[in-house]
Amino acid sequence: MTETQPTSGFQQLDREGLVQRVAKILSRAIVSGKLAPGARLSESVVARELGVSRAPVREAARLLESSGLVISEPNRGFFVRQVSAKALNDLYGLRLAIEIAVVERLAQNWNDEIDETLTAQVAELHRVAAEETDMFTQVEADMQFHRLMCNGSDNPKFLQVFEQIAIETEFSIMLIGRLYDDPTRIAETHEPILAALRTHDTDAAVNAIRYHISEAQRIVIDQFRLLE
């Protein structure tokens, strides 16, 4: 398998939070497509470009393995994970289960602070769409809305699990290249969720998040199958 090197130009890092910072750089390279599925993560190459030793690179790769972005092969090293339609379906099924539980709590514990936070994030989604920013920025803004919902639920376990699958979700969307032809649709699809939560109607909120994630699941899997 051909060894793929990260894009050059990385800035050297200090020791503080080194493993997490290396993991973040590598995850962004994977999610943005700079490191393609199947590409090998060479510890020596990454270490040299970042100006660090191989140990933090190896630890960072382990973190990415736990988040579903890379796999390790005995005596061969780490590789960017190959994606399957079943894996994507399972991923969105897990997201749906988590976020249904999240909106159930939010609907009952809604307050002005949560309203203001999520309203601002919907406005941010519209801004990045209107400015025709790159797809990666749009996807990050999308995931931030859901992250803020998890945080607002006041259950740290929801946020913890969400963070474990957020990068993998971003990767799945970046892999197919887009969700909607019109980028403003990404912003618009979050508005019914916010509207339902404001009514404190649990059933309406659950239906809104179910439709939102199920539609994303359908689009991602259908477009992914066209790439197979």
Sequence and secondary structure as in RCSB ss.txt:
>XXXX:A:sequence
MTETQPTSGFQQLDREGLVQRVAKILSRAIVSGKLAPGARLSESVVARELGVSRAPVREAARLLESSGLVISEPN
RGFFVRQVSAKALNDLYGLRLAIEIAVVERLAQNWNDEIDETLTAQVAELHRVAAEETDMFTQVEADMQFHRLMC
NGSDNPKFLQVFEQIAIETEFSIMLIGRLYDDPTRIAETHEPILAALRTHDTDAAVNAIRYHISEAQRIVIDQFR
LLE
>XXXX:A:secstr
  B    S      STTHHHHHHHHHHHHHHTTSS TT EE HHHHHHHHT  HHHHHHHHHHHHHTTSEEEETT
TEEEE    HHHHHHHHHHHHHHHHHHHHHHHHS  HHHHHHHHHHHHHHHHHHHTT  HHHHHHHHHHHHHHHH
HHTT HHHHHHHHHHHHHHHHHHHHHS S SSTHHHHHTTHHHHHHHHTT HHHHHHHHHHHHHHHHHHHHHHHH
HH 
